[in-house]
Amino acid sequence: MVIDTQWFGNFLPEHKKLEVIKGTVLEPEKIDFKGVDAIIHLASIANDPCGDLDPKLTWEVSALSTMQLADRAKHAGVKRFIYASSGSVYGVKEEEHVTEDLTLEPISEYNKTKMVAERALLSYSDNMVIQIVRPATVCGLSPRMRLDVSVNMLTMQALSNGEITVLGGKQTRPNIHIDDITDLYLFLLGHPEVAGIYNAGFENLSIMEIAEMIEDKIHAKIIVKESNDPRSYRINSDKLLATGFAPKKTVENAIDEIIQAYMDKKLTNEQRYYNLAWMKQTVFT
């Protein structure tokens, strides 16, 4: 069973064992937990700019509803709760290895709600297995594409314009391929003993390094402009790797996939692949 607002559409293939429900976590009382053994909670107002569109809604969706969902899940006898937090909850860190035991210093509404939701969920650890993932920035090709995240966005700029606009360039972003993050959720379903909090990101790259990787493949011109964005994140995922989980894909794989899909005319530069623009046009109108 999948519950989603479908603000961006429904890209899930039909399957006899899959029920897709158009709904919202803002109404947890309408969710039927009968027969549910595990929850994978992905719902949130995704990324910093979107979270700032309506901070009240961001807190309601990402924090309040998470607490209510966890409480209802506990009373319904759900055994497992997997939560997608964010690697950005650490804020800007100087440490070379940003591990799970460092303090959280979120700098945006989106980050803050993730931190609060984490703490609320951990209070239910005696009632169900809590598995919290702090993912890096996701990259790579997917049915519902995201072109507003660093690797995907810069690759599409190169393909569409022959230029890559880099704002600043020194900011670091941890990255994880979309296939690896979905594999991780499946891994957690199969390993209830892997409880607690885990970073999930395997390549810490500066924005300039990402741009140069793309330039090597497309020969686009890199244009550097000043940036007032101080966000620079890196994470260490040794704790996750110690569980036996291993990533299968890289940032380079993601770039290659996007290039190939574009060349095959299976991917176009559409506004619906940019969360902020799409939400302004369809949700906050």
SULBEL-V757154 format. One line per field, one symbol per residue. psi: psi as a letter, one per 20 degrees, with the letter a starting at -180 (. if undefined). Layout:
psi = ???
This chain:
psi = pppqhkhjrojpqqqhjppppoaqiimhiipojpjphqpooiproprghhhignhghghgghfghgghggghgghijphpoppocqiiihboqhqhooriiqqpmqjrgggghggggghghhijhihrppoppnqapqrrpqgnqpjjqgggghghggghijqoopoehipqpqqpqhhhhhhghhghhimiimrbppqnpiooqqhhggghgghhhilqppppqqqjoipoqqqpkhgghiiiqpqirrgggggggggghghjkiprnqhijogggghhhhgl.
